[in-house]
Amino acid sequence: MIPTSFDYQRASSLDDALAKMAAAGGEGKLLAGGHSLVPLMKLRLSEPKVLIDIARIPGLSGVREKAGRIEIGAGTTHAEAASSSLLREKCPMLADAAGEIGDPQVRNRGTLGGSLAHADPSADYPAAMLALDAEIHVKGPKGWRVVKAGDFFRDLFTVDLATDELIAGVQFTPVKTAAYAKLRQRASHFAIVGVAATLDVAQGTIRSARVGLTGASTHALRLSSVERALAGKPASAKTIEEAAREAGAGIETINSDIHASEDYRRAMIPVFTRRALAGALARA
Ligand SMILES: Cc1cc2nc3c(=O)[nH]c(=O)nc-3n(C[C@H](O)[C@H](O)[C@H](O)COP(=O)(O)OP(=O)(O)OC[C@H]3O[C@@H](n4cnc5c(N)ncnc54)[C@H](O)[C@@H]3O)c2cc1C
């Protein structure tokens, strides 16, 4: 299919992008990697009158360390995140998750900001952002806003982001004791079930855990009951086995689609929760 006609503009800075969005009067859309937006435009599910390309804004991409925290620019491609030596050293789970997104073409064009804004229910980054308790830094006409990942993903393709705002990047405290495990669709590699887990382990005890789930529901969410079942317990395979057993039991809405039934997804949540937790513990 061919999209409806549109104007193309290239933004030179965040403020320029915001000004161009304002000038488009609600008819504009930001274009990053185009790997989610362009298919929607071809299907005419999205018909922006103006495309504002933010892919070449200087400084919008890159993985940096700032006072012990990691900052990733919204324009960072999945391939850049996957190959970041900083992430590999300090937070390998996130590099692993980025490296499992799609195929090389998708990873070379698709961006962190685009993935978070689009919020596909099967996207990988949202689970990782939840497990890292990341902050999403948003800029709009009224200035800057910081949204916790836990408050950002709200519903199907719905996030805490106004149409006149943009994501500039994310920040989080890196966690080495973390892993991502996913059951992927064979063709696209989107998650049928994806689980990101971070553990805080000291003297053989799991002090706390954060577990993010994607693919299974309308949007990524934390598996709080699993987190509670792990806190204060010995850091062992037995603890993980017991905590993961009922993973996903309380989730009301589970997706059924051409890739997997609700029952199958429900059955896979404990399996991939256990794998993610075991992978995280192996890094302790
Ligand atoms: C074949 C295929 C396989 C894929 N497999 C996977 C997979 O396995 N796992 C996975 O997670 N994803 C997968 N994806 C999705 C891919 O990761 C996309 O790149 C991503 O969802 C969107 O990023 P983008 O940069 O391409 O965004 P775009 O398509 O350019 O934009 C998507 C949306 O986000 C908005 N947007 C973009 N950047 C910003 C910003 N900085 N601030 C605010 N809004 C913004 C746009 O306006 C648009 O509404 C796949 C895509 C394809 C085509």
The ligand as an SDF file (V2000), in Angstrom:
LIG
                    3D

 53 58  0  0  0  0  0  0  0  0999 V2000
   10.1830   -6.6410   10.7530 C   0  0  0  0  0  0  0  0  0  0  0  0
   10.2340   -5.9790   12.0950 C   0  0  0  0  0  0  0  0  0  0  0  0
   10.6020   -6.7180   13.1990 C   0  0  0  0  0  0  0  0  0  0  0  0
   10.6380   -6.1230   14.4590 C   0  0  0  0  0  0  0  0  0  0  0  0
   10.9890   -6.8850   15.5320 N   0  0  0  0  0  0  0  0  0  0  0  0
   10.9990   -6.3150   16.7710 C   0  0  0  0  0  0  0  0  0  0  0  0
   11.3810   -7.0770   17.9140 C   0  0  0  0  0  0  0  0  0  0  0  0
   11.7280   -8.2470   17.8580 O   0  0  0  0  0  0  0  0  0  0  0  0
   11.3450   -6.4400   19.1230 N   0  0  0  0  0  0  0  0  0  0  0  0
   11.0010   -5.1180   19.2590 C   0  0  0  0  0  0  0  0  0  0  0  0
   11.0030   -4.5960   20.3640 O   0  0  0  0  0  0  0  0  0  0  0  0
   10.6710   -4.3730   18.1830 N   0  0  0  0  0  0  0  0  0  0  0  0
   10.6630   -4.9390   16.9480 C   0  0  0  0  0  0  0  0  0  0  0  0
   10.3330   -4.1720   15.8640 N   0  0  0  0  0  0  0  0  0  0  0  0
    9.9980   -2.7530   16.0590 C   0  0  0  0  0  0  0  0  0  0  0  0
   11.2650   -1.9280   15.9750 C   0  0  0  0  0  0  0  0  0  0  0  0
   11.9910   -2.0830   17.1650 O   0  0  0  0  0  0  0  0  0  0  0  0
   10.9700   -0.4380   15.7540 C   0  0  0  0  0  0  0  0  0  0  0  0
   12.1750    0.1000   15.3540 O   0  0  0  0  0  0  0  0  0  0  0  0
   10.4920    0.3590   16.9380 C   0  0  0  0  0  0  0  0  0  0  0  0
    9.3040   -0.1480   17.4710 O   0  0  0  0  0  0  0  0  0  0  0  0
   10.1770    1.7920   16.5510 C   0  0  0  0  0  0  0  0  0  0  0  0
   11.3400    2.5240   16.4830 O   0  0  0  0  0  0  0  0  0  0  0  0
   11.6040    3.5080   15.2830 P   0  0  0  0  0  0  0  0  0  0  0  0
   12.7990    4.2740   15.6470 O   0  0  0  0  0  0  0  0  0  0  0  0
   11.6280    2.7300   14.0170 O   0  0  0  0  0  0  0  0  0  0  0  0
   10.3160    4.4640   15.3820 O   0  0  0  0  0  0  0  0  0  0  0  0
    9.3890    5.0960   14.2540 P   0  0  0  0  0  0  0  0  0  0  0  0
    8.7530    4.0130   13.4600 O   0  0  0  0  0  0  0  0  0  0  0  0
   10.1060    6.1580   13.5220 O   0  0  0  0  0  0  0  0  0  0  0  0
    8.3060    5.7860   15.2080 O   0  0  0  0  0  0  0  0  0  0  0  0
    7.3890    5.0110   15.9470 C   0  0  0  0  0  0  0  0  0  0  0  0
    6.4730    5.9490   16.7270 C   0  0  0  0  0  0  0  0  0  0  0  0
    7.2110    6.5940   17.7470 O   0  0  0  0  0  0  0  0  0  0  0  0
    7.1910    8.0130   17.5700 C   0  0  0  0  0  0  0  0  0  0  0  0
    8.5280    8.4550   17.9600 N   0  0  0  0  0  0  0  0  0  0  0  0
    9.7120    8.0780   17.4310 C   0  0  0  0  0  0  0  0  0  0  0  0
   10.7300    8.6070   18.1150 N   0  0  0  0  0  0  0  0  0  0  0  0
   10.1780    9.3480   19.0950 C   0  0  0  0  0  0  0  0  0  0  0  0
   10.7040   10.1420   20.1530 C   0  0  0  0  0  0  0  0  0  0  0  0
   12.0230   10.2870   20.3580 N   0  0  0  0  0  0  0  0  0  0  0  0
    9.8320   10.7750   20.9850 N   0  0  0  0  0  0  0  0  0  0  0  0
    8.5020   10.6270   20.8180 C   0  0  0  0  0  0  0  0  0  0  0  0
    7.9390    9.8970   19.8440 N   0  0  0  0  0  0  0  0  0  0  0  0
    8.7690    9.2640   19.0060 C   0  0  0  0  0  0  0  0  0  0  0  0
    6.8260    8.2330   16.1170 C   0  0  0  0  0  0  0  0  0  0  0  0
    6.1950    9.4800   15.9350 O   0  0  0  0  0  0  0  0  0  0  0  0
    5.8780    7.0740   15.8850 C   0  0  0  0  0  0  0  0  0  0  0  0
    4.6020    7.3680   16.3940 O   0  0  0  0  0  0  0  0  0  0  0  0
   10.2950   -4.7460   14.5970 C   0  0  0  0  0  0  0  0  0  0  0  0
    9.9400   -3.9920   13.4640 C   0  0  0  0  0  0  0  0  0  0  0  0
    9.9090   -4.5880   12.2250 C   0  0  0  0  0  0  0  0  0  0  0  0
    9.5380   -3.7630   11.0380 C   0  0  0  0  0  0  0  0  0  0  0  0
  1  2  1  0
  2  3  1  0
  2 52  2  0
  3  4  2  0
  4  5  1  0
  4 50  1  0
  5  6  2  0
  6  7  1  0
  6 13  1  0
  7  8  2  0
  7  9  1  0
  9 10  1  0
 10 11  2  0
 10 12  1  0
 12 13  2  0
 13 14  1  0
 14 15  1  0
 14 50  1  0
 15 16  1  0
 16 17  1  0
 16 18  1  0
 18 19  1  0
 18 20  1  0
 20 21  1  0
 20 22  1  0
 22 23  1  0
 23 24  1  0
 24 25  2  0
 24 26  1  0
 24 27  1  0
 27 28  1  0
 28 29  2  0
 28 30  1  0
 28 31  1  0
 31 32  1  0
 32 33  1  0
 33 34  1  0
 33 48  1  0
 34 35  1  0
 35 36  1  0
 35 46  1  0
 36 37  1  0
 36 45  1  0
 37 38  2  0
 38 39  1  0
 39 40  1  0
 39 45  2  0
 40 41  1  0
 40 42  2  0
 42 43  1  0
 43 44  2  0
 44 45  1  0
 46 47  1  0
 46 48  1  0
 48 49  1  0
 50 51  2  0
 51 52  1  0
 52 53  1  0
M  END
$$$$
